């Protein structure tokens, strides 16, 4: 086996190429554009498929160093924190509480589905939690953390199985979220805006005069980059202090919390942050993170358990599709914002918060912005759902059927 390792800036270059590949394919394949499949998902899956073909037929294994991807995740959640002003949280308070309640109910349904399916296959029901909220709503981090605990308790290959479920969930969440949003929006007969209206303008015009230049000056861009670096660095310091005290939190959570403190402190001091520069940094880090995540998937490692994984995945897709269209959409108001939130919820429930936001980006780029959706989905996905999911997982893990040396 010949191995090729790609590191550092080469990974960044490859991810940019993958993004442009996805953009080109999306433009040329009407189906992908019509159903709002994110560009990063298209390009990333094409790349991972090509890598799998090289492994299978040419005996060449390509490995991507994901250190840069992990950094981009911290940057992305820092941008969410810097955009989370308390004034906005008050506006979205009711919607945030409703979505969190709905998400908690969904986590229970997702775990019940996974446990029942795995048990019906004759495997230990504890594996069903990895076919439930541990891997799907929890993502890679939760799957790895709980996988280690489960393996210590006697559940063989729990970590690998969890990663496999999380991988397929990430793919599925990016594929079906856009079409679900499209379906709900078309029920309201909302027409897409023209292509030239979806492109970010360079300037705002009032009457015949230019009143505000939207393209941020270099000082705003550099200032935003500095703030993001501060969020990541102080978040890392806070994590080390908490870890030494026996408290473990994901790195993205502390970075986001530092961002929330900074932006609200700036509000109190009447200091304005550049929203445009922040949005650009958020979009850039999100797209590159997704490209790197999907292009680095080693599809051949999932071949052994592909049958059971696809059965569970198929069932979870049916569950979340019905839940998003019948529950999330209705509870959130049955309007355009509710449709965008439903598309984001699918990515959130099957893959990860960045996937949910990518789904919403793909939808809103065709129609119109949805500030409400981009407020509640990131906050529920980046902070609240992880806390609720931990409680739900612990509840299921404590059930008698999960014992017998497995959990």
ZIVEN-V463081 format. One record per pair of residues at least 12 apart in sequence whose ideal C-beta (glycine too) atoms are under 6 Angstrom apart, sorted by the first residue. I is the first residue (numbers start at 1). J is the second residue. D is the distance in whole Angstrom. If there is no record, write none. Layout:
# ZIVEN-V463081
((I | J | D) (I | J | D))
This chain:
# ZIVEN-V463081
((1 | 59 | 6) (1 | 61 | 6) (2 | 60 | 5) (3 | 61 | 5) (4 | 62 | 5) (5 | 63 | 5) (6 | 64 | 5) (7 | 65 | 4) (11 | 64 | 5) (11 | 65 | 6) (11 | 68 | 5) (15 | 288 | 5) (15 | 291 | 4) (15 | 292 | 5) (18 | 43 | 4) (18 | 44 | 6) (18 | 47 | 5) (18 | 291 | 5) (18 | 295 | 5) (19 | 43 | 5) (19 | 287 | 6) (19 | 291 | 5) (21 | 43 | 4) (22 | 39 | 4) (22 | 42 | 4) (22 | 43 | 3) (23 | 39 | 5) (25 | 42 | 5) (26 | 39 | 6) (26 | 42 | 5) (35 | 178 | 5) (35 | 179 | 4) (35 | 182 | 5) (36 | 178 | 3) (36 | 182 | 6) (36 | 362 | 4) (36 | 363 | 5) (37 | 178 | 5) (38 | 174 | 6) (38 | 358 | 4) (38 | 362 | 5) (40 | 287 | 5) (40 | 290 | 4) (40 | 291 | 5) (41 | 174 | 4) (44 | 291 | 5) (44 | 294 | 2) (44 | 295 | 5) (45 | 294 | 6) (47 | 295 | 4) (48 | 294 | 6) (48 | 295 | 6) (48 | 297 | 4) (48 | 299 | 6) (52 | 299 | 4) (52 | 300 | 5) (55 | 300 | 5) (64 | 296 | 4) (69 | 289 | 6) (69 | 292 | 4) (72 | 285 | 5) (72 | 288 | 5) (72 | 289 | 4) (73 | 252 | 6) (73 | 289 | 6) (74 | 232 | 5) (74 | 251 | 6) (74 | 252 | 6) (74 | 255 | 5) (75 | 228 | 5) (75 | 285 | 4) (76 | 285 | 4) (76 | 286 | 5) (76 | 289 | 6) (77 | 252 | 4) (77 | 255 | 5) (77 | 256 | 4) (77 | 382 | 6) (78 | 228 | 5) (78 | 231 | 4) (78 | 255 | 5) (78 | 259 | 5) (79 | 278 | 6) (79 | 281 | 6) (79 | 282 | 4) (80 | 256 | 6) (80 | 378 | 5) (80 | 382 | 6) (81 | 256 | 4) (81 | 259 | 2) (81 | 260 | 5) (82 | 259 | 4) (82 | 263 | 5) (82 | 278 | 6) (84 | 260 | 5) (85 | 263 | 6) (85 | 267 | 6) (86 | 264 | 5) (88 | 375 | 6) (92 | 375 | 4) (92 | 376 | 5) (95 | 376 | 5) (96 | 376 | 5) (98 | 331 | 6) (99 | 376 | 5) (99 | 380 | 5) (100 | 380 | 6) (100 | 384 | 5) (102 | 328 | 6) (102 | 331 | 5) (103 | 380 | 6) (103 | 385 | 5) (104 | 388 | 5) (106 | 323 | 6) (107 | 133 | 5) (107 | 137 | 6) (107 | 389 | 6) (107 | 392 | 5) (110 | 132 | 5) (110 | 133 | 5) (111 | 129 | 6) (111 | 132 | 4) (111 | 133 | 5) (111 | 396 | 5) (113 | 315 | 6) (113 | 319 | 5) (114 | 128 | 4) (114 | 131 | 4) (114 | 132 | 3) (115 | 128 | 3) (117 | 312 | 5) (117 | 315 | 6) (118 | 131 | 6) (121 | 308 | 6) (124 | 406 | 5) (125 | 401 | 5) (126 | 155 | 5) (126 | 402 | 5) (126 | 406 | 4) (126 | 407 | 5) (129 | 396 | 6) (130 | 161 | 5) (130 | 162 | 4) (130 | 165 | 6) (131 | 165 | 6) (131 | 312 | 4) (133 | 389 | 5) (134 | 146 | 5) (134 | 393 | 6) (135 | 162 | 5) (135 | 165 | 4) (135 | 166 | 4) (136 | 169 | 4) (136 | 350 | 5) (137 | 349 | 5) (137 | 389 | 6) (138 | 389 | 6) (139 | 166 | 6) (139 | 352 | 4) (140 | 166 | 5) (141 | 250 | 6) (143 | 162 | 3) (143 | 163 | 6) (143 | 166 | 5) (144 | 159 | 6) (147 | 159 | 3) (147 | 162 | 4) (150 | 407 | 6) (153 | 406 | 6) (153 | 407 | 5) (154 | 405 | 4) (154 | 406 | 6) (155 | 406 | 5) (164 | 302 | 5) (164 | 309 | 6) (167 | 297 | 6) (168 | 309 | 6) (168 | 313 | 5) (169 | 350 | 4) (169 | 351 | 5) (170 | 351 | 4) (172 | 317 | 6) (172 | 350 | 5) (173 | 346 | 6) (173 | 347 | 4) (173 | 350 | 3) (173 | 351 | 3) (173 | 355 | 5) (174 | 355 | 5) (176 | 346 | 6) (177 | 343 | 5) (177 | 346 | 4) (177 | 347 | 4) (177 | 359 | 3) (178 | 359 | 5) (178 | 362 | 5) (180 | 324 | 6) (180 | 342 | 6) (180 | 343 | 6) (180 | 346 | 6) (181 | 339 | 5) (181 | 343 | 3) (181 | 363 | 4) (184 | 329 | 6) (184 | 339 | 4) (184 | 342 | 6) (185 | 339 | 5) (192 | 366 | 5) (192 | 367 | 6) (198 | 365 | 5) (202 | 215 | 5) (214 | 276 | 6) (216 | 274 | 5) (216 | 276 | 5) (216 | 277 | 4) (220 | 274 | 4) (220 | 277 | 5) (221 | 277 | 5) (224 | 274 | 6) (224 | 277 | 4) (224 | 278 | 6) (224 | 281 | 6) (231 | 255 | 5) (231 | 258 | 5) (231 | 259 | 5) (232 | 255 | 5) (234 | 258 | 5) (235 | 254 | 4) (235 | 255 | 4) (235 | 258 | 5) (238 | 254 | 5) (239 | 251 | 6) (239 | 254 | 5) (256 | 382 | 6) (286 | 354 | 5) (289 | 354 | 6) (290 | 354 | 6) (290 | 358 | 6) (320 | 346 | 6) (320 | 349 | 5) (320 | 350 | 6) (324 | 342 | 4) (324 | 345 | 5) (324 | 346 | 5) (328 | 342 | 5) (328 | 345 | 5) (329 | 342 | 5) (337 | 370 | 5) (337 | 372 | 4) (337 | 373 | 5) (340 | 360 | 5) (340 | 363 | 6) (340 | 370 | 4) (340 | 373 | 4) (341 | 373 | 5) (343 | 359 | 5) (343 | 360 | 6) (343 | 363 | 5) (344 | 356 | 4) (344 | 359 | 6) (344 | 360 | 4) (344 | 373 | 6) (344 | 377 | 4) (347 | 359 | 4) (348 | 381 | 5) (353 | 381 | 3) (353 | 382 | 5) (356 | 377 | 5) (356 | 381 | 6) (360 | 373 | 5))
